[in-house]
Amino acid sequence: METLNIKDFIHKARESLAGKNVRRLAIIHAGITVAVGLVVTLLQYVLAEGIGNTSGLSGLGTRSILETIQTVLQWANMILLPFWNLGFLYVALQWARGGNPQNADLLSGFQRVGPCLGLMLNRAILTLAITVLVTNISSIFYMMLPSSEWIRELALEYGNTDALYDYLYSMNSVQIMDMFHALIPMLVISVVLSMVLLVPMLYRFRLAEFAILNHPGVRGLPAMVISAALLRRRRWQLFKLDLHLWWYYGLKLLCMLILYADVLLGAVGIVLPGGELSFLVVYLLYLAGLFLVEMLFRPQVDTAYAVFYETVLELGPVQKKQVPVNPQNMPWNEQ
């Protein structure tokens, strides 16, 4: 059985980045990521102010237009960002191969829009299907537990669906917290089943983006098949690489905690002074932290994954074990 040394991937990634134009490309990628996020947020704020200042039937048309623009901005940012990140992944792949990519290579993700959209769609369908399966199985197991008795009581008391909805909408905060506590066993079951079913499936397709970048003609579904073949009996090594890079994901989590600082502090009764100004300061701190993390550490992380891909691609898929069969032992040869 082959052994993949995780530390070798990190070491080779650092060697691949030595003497390359890493800082310049990292600054461009991180800077545009942060700048676009800032612009979209400011536009969302301006649009929200405009929506709030229009009232009555006379402003209905204006509100509809502004809300449509808000929705378009959100979807555009959500859809375009993966292609921008894919371009940086292509740059990392070139670094791993000893190349010296240029600024234009950051746009490589936008040259593979079709395959990437197909990949995202296929992943979303599989994720939704497994999520529905996990939810149904969790519900069945939960209904077998004593803590689900309250659901049966509600069903008996409010047999009519509309009456049940009216009751749920009229619940106070104490009742909502009681319901949440009663649902904790179901949430635990769902998390466990997701770890068993969903996470291994997602890991199976972790190298699909590299397959698209390496083979421009490959579509979304074939890229997933290539990834699954390369990661057969190697998903554990990829997981260990993730664990080895825990500090990077920890820094990104810290940035998210900064972004939601007002919500988290509000949950424990602490209110930031300054109103909208405090939110602006918190958001700018988040963007600054995200820029530093992306600029300083993303090249090494993405190149480490690129080195992993290059290694398993060179080794090729792990072949299934062939069990030797003796024709004399077949059932039809028995006397």
Secondary structure, DSSP 8 states (H G I E B T S, - for coil): -----HHHHHHHHHHHHTTSSHHHHHHHHHHHHHHHHHHHHHHHHHHHHHHHH--TGGGHHHHHHHHHHHHHHHHHHHHHHHHHHHHHHHHHHHHHTT----GGGGGGGGGGHHHHHHHHHHHHHHHHHHHHHHHHHHHHHHHTSGGGHHHHHHHHH--SHHHHHHHHHT--HHHHHHHHHHHHHHHHHHHHHIIIIIHHHHHHTTTHHHHHHH-TT--HHHHHHHHHHHTTTTHHHHHHHHHHTHHHHHHHHHHHHHHTHHHHHHHTT---TTTHHHHHHHHHHHHHHHHHHHHHHHHHHHHHHHHHHHHHHHH-----------GGGSGGG--
